[in-house]
Amino acid sequence: MDSGVVATPTLVTRPLRLEPFRALMLAPNRIGAQASARSFARPYSDVAARFAAWRRSGQVSQDTAPALYLHEYTTSGITIRGLVGALDLTREARTRDEVAVFPHEGVHTAQAAELADRMAEMAMNPAPILLTHRASPDLRTRLRELRQRPSDHQFTDRSGQYHRIWAIRDADALAAIEAGLIETRALIADGHHRYAAYGRLRADHLELAPATDAGLAMLVDLEDTPLFLGAIHRVLHGVSLRDLEPLGDAVRPVAGPQEAVAALAPTTVVATDGHHWATISLPRTDDRLTVEVLHQDVLPVLPTAGHEPRYAHSVDEALSAVARRRGLAILMPVPDVVDVLHAAEHGRLLPEKATSFQPKPSVGVLIRSLRDEPTDRG
């Protein structure tokens, strides 16, 4: 990525602290609805008024007392569980050994500023960023015990996601969770720009302090219910297979799509214009991931050097893109989460859209207010 337009978010220091908050929740018939998602995603100036109207009509509820929340959601046969709380942003790491939350992608500063302004306009964190970590055995056991009691909320939303939520207020349980997070080193799975926007909120919107000293986050144990890590493919318009000739023997034609897709491997990507197919061998050097080798060694020698690729989350989407407009689809292998963690812990930022962690929870299940949610950092 162009270092002139991206930056590294502030690195929060250990111990990672998730603090209780009074969750706002949309009514189940609004969660997962496209209209609700659009209301939060687009910079409408009337979002706050619309949300207030939903509250008056009983479409939004708020807990009476702060809590941490254990949120479990199931979609397409995949179940994810995570702790949801207000991530303390007030302590900045001075050395890499102190870092509690690792980004693995840079952020566009303008986009982060826009998101911060939008959250300030709404006066809320509308959805948690997703963090993934390896929980300690004690923390995993404690959360398993918490799940033995009936959930406080249980419903299926409009998109078909099934949710169970436990509010955690017991002082002993909260203390055990705090102790279990002391050594946590978490990876941002989804929400790099929102994480950076939390920092901009603190700096640019003092009228919302001290609520901006934290940001909504969901911490998922990758040993318990791991998020699915998928590939994000590249689409290069204005490029042909012939433009790959400078890569020499690294490029090998293959008979068709089945053979090409079967050849995808940690060091092999596939290039196609939709009619002809080839594999590209990209041996990994210096511990670089395949996506790093592609962006650093291959894309700069192509005719579109200097132009950002487009992105596709499925093979069909990539092929549709080159069917509509001449170009190449570069099909990527699935990255290994261990490699992503290794790169992040060593301070490397991967190219934009290097990973796709799924599934994400529907927007509106747990929302954090920036106005009427008291904060106590004791």
N, C-alpha and C positions, 0 to 999 in steps of 0.2 A: 504494500500500500504506500501511497505517496506520503512521506513523513511531513510534508507541508500542510496536509489537510487532516491528519489524524493525530491522536494523542493517546497516552496511557491514562486511564482513570486513576484517581488517588487510591493508593494501596492501604487498605484498612489493616491495622495491626492486630496481632493475637493478644489476648484470647478473643475469639469471635464471640460477640454478644448479641443474642436475639432477645429482645425485650417485649413484655406483654403490651398489648394495645386493645382498644375497644373496636372490634371488627364491625364494619358495615357489610351487609349482605343484600344483594338483589333477591327479589322473590324468585323461586325456582323457575317460574314460567317466563322470566326475563333472562335468566342466565343461559348463555349459549345461543340466544336469538341474534340474528345478524344485525337487527336494528340497534340492539344494546351495544354490541361490539363496535359498530360504526360510531356510536355516540362518544365512546372513549378514544377511539383511534384517530378521529379527525379533529382538526383544530377549530371546532365550532365555538364561537364566543358564548353561546347560550347553554353549554353543557352543565354549568353549575346550577342555572335556573331549572333546567330540565330534571336534573338529579333531585333538586329540592321538591319539585312537583311530584316525583316518584315517591319521595319520602312522605309527603302529605297524603298521598293516595294509598299508602300502605304497601308500596312496591319495594321499599327499602326498610330494613330493620337494622338496629345497632345494639350490640351487647351493652349491658349496664355496667359491667366491670371488666377491667383489662384482663387479657389472657394470652398465653401462647396457644397455638392451634395445631393439632395434628390433622392434616388434611390428606385424605385418601381419595383418589379418583381413578375410575376405570373406563377405558375407551378402547374399542377394537381389540378386546381381549387382553390389554396391557393394563396392569394396576401399578400406580405410582403413589408413594406415601412420602410426606415431608413435613417438617416443622415449619410453621409460618409465624414470623414475628417481625418486629422492627429492628433492623440491623443497625447497630451503633456505628456511626460514621465519624465520631468525634476524635478518634485516636489514629493518627497516621503513622504507618510503619517507617522506620528510619533505615532499616537494613532488610535485605530479602529474607533473611531468616525469621524476621518478625511478621511477615505478611500472612494474613488470615484469609484473604479473598484474592484469588489470582484471575486476572483477565487473560484470555488467549487471543483476543482480537483487539486492534486499535479502534478508536471511535472518531467519527467526524465531529469536530467541535461544534459546528453550526447545527447539526442534527441534535446533539445533546442539549444545546441551549434552547432549541425549539421545544423539545420534550419537557425541559424544566419549566419553561413559560406556560406550557399547556397544563402541567400538573399544578402550577401556581394558580392558574385560572380556575381549575376545577377544585383546588384546595384539597387534593387527595392524591394518594398513590393508588391508581385504579387496579393494579395487578402486581403480584410479587415477581421480582426477578427470580430465576431458577439457579440455585447453587447445588453442586453435587460434591460429596465428600465420602470418605470411609469413616463411618461412625465407630466409636469405641465399643467394645463388647458391653460395657456397663450401660452406655446410653441406649444401645440397641435393645438390651433386655428391659430397661425402664420403659421404653416406648411400647414394647410388646405387652408389658403388663398394663399399661394405660389402655390399650385396645381391648382389654378383656371386659371393660365396662361398656354399657350401651353408649352409642354415639349421641352427641347432642343434636346433630343434624344428619339427615339421611334422605337423599332425593336423587332423581334423574332429571337433568336439565334438558332444555330444548334441543340441544345438539346430540343428545343420547349419552352424555357422560354421566356416570353414576358416582355420587359423592357421599362420603361419610366424613364427619368432622367432629373431633373431640376438643372441647375447650379445656385448657390446663390452667388451673388457678391455685391448686394446692401448693402451699409454700415449700413443703418437702420435695415435691415433684419438680417444681421450678428450680430449686437449689441443686437437685441432682442433674437436671438438664444443663444448668450453667456449668457445673463441674465437668460434665461430659463433653463440653465444647472447648475446654481450655486448650487442647492441643490440635483443634480442628484446623485443617488447611483445605479450603473449599475452592472449587473451580467454578467460574461463571459459565453455566451451560446455556443460558438464554437471558438476554437483557443487558448486554454491554452498554448500549447507549442510555438505557434507563439508569443503570448504575452510575454512569458519568453524570447524568442529569440530576441525580441526588446531590452530587457535589455542587453543581451549578445552583441548585435550589438554596443550599446553605449560603453560598456566596452572594447570590443576586436577589434573594427574596427574604430579607431580614424581617419583614412584617409577619412571616409565618414561623419565625423562631419561637420556641426551641423545637417545634415538631420536625423541622428540617434537619435536626441532628441525627435523624435515623431515616431509613428507607425500607419499604416492605420487601421481604425476601422469603423464599421457600427453600429449605435445606433438605435435599434428598440423599439418602444413604445408597450409594451405588452397589453396596453388597446386599442390600435388602430388596429394594425395588428399583433396579437401574433404569434410567432413561435410555431409550433406544437411540443409538448414535448412527445416523445415516450420512450419506454423501450428498454434497450439493454439486451439481454438474455445471460446466462452463459452456457458454455459447459465444462464439467469436464470429460476428458478422463481417463479411467482406474478406474472408479467408478461405482458401481451398486446400485440398490435400496436397496439391503440388507445392504449396508454400512451406510444407514440412520437409522438403528435400534437404535443407541445410543440416537437418538432424541426422542425416546419413543412415547407417545401418540400425539406428535405434527405432526407425519406423519400418514396420512390416505389414504388407497388405494381408487381409484375411478374407475368407470367402463370403461371409455374411454376418448378420447381427448375432446369431446364436453363438458362433465361434468367437466373435469379438467380445461379447459380454462375458462369455465363459473364461476369457483370458484376463479379465480384470484381476489385478493382484496388488499387493502393497507397493510394488515398484512398476506397475504397468497401468497405463490409461488407454482409453479407446478414442479414436477420432473418426468422425463420420460426417459426410455431407448429406446423409439420408439415402444415398444410393451406393456409395462405396465405403468400405470400412478398413481401418488399419489400427494396429496397436502401436503404442509408443513406449519404449522401455526407458524408465527414469530411475536409474540406480540411486539409492539414497546415500548421500555423503554427509559427513559432519552431523549425523543424527537428524538431518532435516526430514520432515514429512514429505510425502509425494506432492502434496499441494504446494509446499514451499519450493520444491525443485521445479515444478511447472511454472510458477509465477516468476521465479528468479532466473531460470536458465532457458526456458522455452518461449514464453510469451514475449520477452523483449526482442527476439529475433524475427518475429512475425510482422506482417505488414500493418497490423493494428497496434503495434507497440505504442504505449502511452495512452491507449484507450482501455477503460475498464471493461472486462467481459460482462455479459449478462449471466444470470443465474437461473438454474432449473432444479427443482427438488425431486424430479423423477425423470427416468429415461424417456418416457412418453412426452413429457413437457419439453425436454431438450430437442427431441426429434421434430416435434411440432414447430418449434421455433425456427429450425433450419428449413423446414418445408415451406414456411411462409416467406422467408427471406434468406437469400443465399448466404451460406456461411458454414462453419464447422461446429458440431457439438463435441465437446471433450467430456467423455464420461469418466467419472472419478471412482476409485475404489473407496470402500467405507474405511474411514480412519480408525485407528485403535485408540480407545480412551486413555490407555496408559501412555501412549506417545504424546497425546495432547496434554496430559498432565505434566509429563516430563518437560515439554517445550515451555509451558506456562511457568513452571517452578524455576526454570532457568532464565526467565525474563524475556523469552521470545514471543513476539506477536505474530500470529499466523495471518496469511492473507484473508481478506474479507470473505465471509461466507465459506469458511473452511469446514464448518461442522453444522450438523442439524440434529439437535437433541429433541426427541419427541417421546410421548405426546405432552403438550402443554395443557394446563388446566384452562377451562373456560373462564373468560373475563367476568368478574362480578361476584365470584364466590366469596372472596375475602378482600375487602377494600379497607384502606387505612386513611382516615380523615386527617387533614393537616390543620384543622381549626378547633374541633371540639374533643380531640383525643389528648388527655393530659399526659405529660411525660415526666417520669421520675427516674433520674439516673443515680440517685443516692451516692 
